[in-house]
Amino acid sequence: MGSTGNTKNKDESKLQGSNLSSMTERQLSRIIDNLDGEFFWSSTDPKNKKSREIFYSSNVKKITGYSGEDLNSLSEGGWSLISEEERLKIKKKFESFKKDSSRKSITFIYRLTQKNGKAAWIKESITAERDHNGKIKNYYGIVSNINDQKDIEEKLRKSEEDLRLINASKDKFISILSHDLRAPFTSILGFSEILLNDPELSEAERQEYLNYIHQSSQNQLQLINYLLDWSKLQTGKLTIQLQRIHVHSLIHSCVSSLTGNAIRKNIEISVNANHTLFVEADQRLLTQVITNLLSNAIKFSNEYKTIDLFADLFNNDFIEFVVRDKGMGIPEPNKSNLFKIDKIFSTEGTKGEKGTGLGLSLAKEIVEKHNGQIWFYSQKDEGSEFHFTIPISKNTILLVEDNKKERDKYEQLIKENFPAFDLVITENGYEALNFILKKAPSLIITDDDMPLMSGIQLIQSVKNIERTRSIPFIAMISKCDEVRMKDYEKLGITEILQKPIPGEQFCKKVQLNLG
C-alpha cells in the first residue's frame, strides 16, 4: 500500500520531484478524498531510495486509522498492515509486474489490519509511470475500502450454497416421496381386486380387507395434505392468518379430536395449561402442530400409559408447549434426521399404527414461520418430550374515541386500573380497523358517534373477519336510543354504556370483559 521501499514522509505542501505538478497532485488527492472510502498515494524518484517520498491523501486515516506520517514511520510502511502470508503473495506479484515493461497497472485485493485492530478488505489499483526504456519513474495508487462489497459477495456465496443444499435436499425428498406416494396403492389395489374377484370371501375377511384399504387411504390422504401445506409454506402461498388464541381452549380442542385414539389404547392425556395465556398464531396451523405431536405420543405409547401436555410462559415474548410421553423413544441414529424433509422416515407405533413421516417436518416449518422454535429430548424405551414456542399475544385494550376530553378520561382510568395491559388509542374506526387487522386486541372499547365510520360500522367490519370475530366489544353511546341499542344487540354486543359514564362503572365493565 504505497510502500515500494523505505520512505520519508512529506506533507502535501512540500511534495517535490513528481512528474505531476504539486498542484495537480493536491487537486487529485482532494477529489479522491471527497469519495467516501478511498484515498490516493504517490511515490516519487524510485531510482533514489534515500530521497524517495510517499505522499498519502488525508482520507488514509479514515480507512487505516493511521496518518500518512504514521505509515511512513512504520518499519515496512504500508506493508506492515498486511499479514505476512498475504504480504509475500502480493510482493511476488508486484515484483513480476515491475519487471514486465509492457504493464502499466496492477490491482490487488487483500485484507489489512486497521489501527483499532479490525480487519478491512482493500482494493488497491497501482499505476506505474515508465520511461521510454520501460523503467519505472513514479507510482500512483488509489486505495478503496471494499468491506461492503465483500459482505455482499459473502452473502451471495452463502445464498448460492444454501440454494444448492436446498435443491439437493428437494431432489432427495422427491425421490423418497415418489416411493411413499406409490407404496400404499399396492395394498389398496391388491385388497380391492380380491374383494372384486373372490365371491367366496367370508364377511370377516371382507371387513378385514376393507379396514386395510380404509387405513391406507387415510394415510395417503394425510400424506398429501401434509405435502400440500408444506409446499405452500415453502413457496409463501399459504398465508398465516394471525389471531389471538386462548391456549387452554385450543389444547382441549386438540385433545378432544384424538380422544378416540387414546381410548383405544387406554391412554390418559393429562393437560396442564395456564387459563390466562393467549398466543398470536394461525389457529388451523397451530392445531395441526399440537395434534401431530399428540398423535405421535399416542402412537408410540404402550397401553395404560399417561401423556402429559403442558403450556406456560417461556419468557416475556413466547409461550412454551410441551408434549411428553413414556413410550418407545427415538433411536439415536434417527434423532439427527427427525425434522429433515430429505430424510423422511416412518416408524410403526406400538400397535402397528402407520404414519407419513412428514408430520414433524411440517410442524417445524409451521413453528418457525411463527418465529418460534421446536426441539425434543428422547431416550429409547423411556419416552420423548417435544417442546415448541409460539409468540405470546400481548394483552392490549384498543380505545376508539374522537373526543379528546373523553379520550383522556378513559386513558387515565385504563392506565391506573389495568397496568398489565397495553393501551392503544385511535381517533376513528379506520385507524382502529388497520390496527385490528395487524394485531388482535384483548378488548375493543368504541364510541358510537364518530366521523368516517360509526361504532356500528366498525363492529360489523370486525365481525365479518373470521379471526377477529370473537373479540369482545364495549360500545359507548351519547344518549339512550332504543333503536340504536337494538342495532348493537343484533351484532351480539350486550355491553353498552351510556355517556357520561362513571369511572367505577367503566372499570367494572372493562374488568368483566377481560375475564
Order of alpha helices (4+ residues) and beta strands (2+ residues): beta-alpha-beta-beta-alpha-alpha-alpha-beta-beta-beta-alpha-alpha-beta-alpha-alpha-beta-beta-alpha-beta-beta-alpha-alpha-beta-beta-beta-alpha-beta-alpha-beta-alpha-beta-alpha-beta-alpha
